[in-house]
Amino acid sequence: FQTGVREFDMVENLGTGSCYGDSGGPAYIDNGGVLTVIGAVSRGTLCDTGNGIYGDVRLFQGWYKCAFAELGKPLAKLLDDASAA
């Protein structure tokens, strides 16, 4: 990820890409069984193929922490975040 970048795109050619109605859904990586959300679907060029455009969730980490804490489900750790919730 680059600092200051608000969106990123991913090539989606495996039949698992974003499609109509997926906006806001997660883009995540699997690191040894630990899922880490890295983006939220913004838009795409084609369903399951082409490029999907994702918003960088790091921009909203403070909001996520507050929202989940208010729900009584505090987050233990966020992407690129060394602090505990």
N, C-alpha and C positions, 0 to 999 in steps of 0.2 A: 504494500500500500504506500501511496505517496501522501505526505502531509499536505493538507489543504484541498485534496481532491474530494469532491462530494459524491461522485458517482464512478462506477467502474463497469466494464462490460466483460462478459464471459462468452466464449464460443460454446454454443450448445448444439452438439451434433450427435449426442448419444440417445436422443429420445426422452430426455429427462429435463428439458429446459422449461422456461416460463411460458405461459400461455395467457389468453384472455381470462380475466377474473383472478389472476394470481397476484395482483398488486398488493404489496405489503407482506407477502409471504417470505419466509426466510431462505437465504442462501447460506449454506454452512459447509464447513470442512470437518472431516472425520480424522482425528489424530489419535490413533490407537484406541478407538472406542469412545473418545471424548468428543462430543459434538460442540463446535464453536460457531455461533452465528457471526457471519462476516458481512452480510448485506441484507437488504430488503428489496424485493422485486419492485422496480419502477415501471419498466416497459420492455418490450422486446420487438424484434423485427419479424419473426415468424414463430409459430408454436413449435417447440421442441427442436428447432434447428435455427441457424443464424446466430445472432448475438442477443443476449439478454442484458438489459441495463439494470444495475442494482445501485441503490443508495448505500452509502457507507455508514454503517450503524455506529461507528465510533463517535460520530457527531452528536449522538443522542444518549450517550452513556449516563449522564447525570439524570436525564429524564427517566430512563429505564430503571435506574436505582430507586428513585423516588416512587415511581408508579408501582413497582413490585413490592417495595417496603410497605406502601399504603394498603396493599392487598394482603399483607401478612405473609408474603412469600419473598423475603429478601434474596437477592442474587449474591452468590458467593464471590463471583469474579466475572469480569467482562473482558472482552478482547482488548489487548494492549493496556490493561488496567491492573496496576500492582496492588491496589487497595482492596480491602474486604468491604462488603456491603454493610 
